[in-house]
């Protein structure tokens, strides 16, 4: 077994058009993430699923016990794959993610999921800070339009800004096809 794992961050029903926090291009993100997961499994490397859930039942989204917190069926965990529930954008914060990775001797992380500007950003930076070597599959990540002081920033711009910042100092950024061609 290699020292690489794929971390699937928050690919949950809440991000679908039927959810409370629809993301731009989520269908293609799910399709690309499924390809990365299949490749990971075929190589015998671990797949670790992260599921965001707020502890407050009055939260505006990711409410415990709802369909929105379920991991989408196209990227669902297989038997034996860990599912780590988190309550913060950073998948490492107050979770057992680091312990699971260290127990498996993981050194490299392949990161896919949502949202680019929150949980992917926070998790990737933390992974780098902990000494892991992260690779983000940017077309297997999604985000949404944001607003800043009355100005709408398109999802494409948000995604590009975050990926360029991560590539500058924290991670290798590649497409699904580039990653699978290696």
Secondary structure, DSSP 8 states (H G I E B T S, - for coil): --SEEEEEE--BGGGSTTSSS--BTHHHHHHHHHHHHHHHHHTT-EEEEEEE-BS-TT-SSSBTTSGGGSB-GGG---TT--EEEESSSSTTTTSSHHHHHHHTT--EEEEEEE-IIIIIHHHHHHHHHTT-EEEEEEEEEEB--EEETTEEE-HHHHHHHHHHHHHHHTEEEE-HHHHHH-
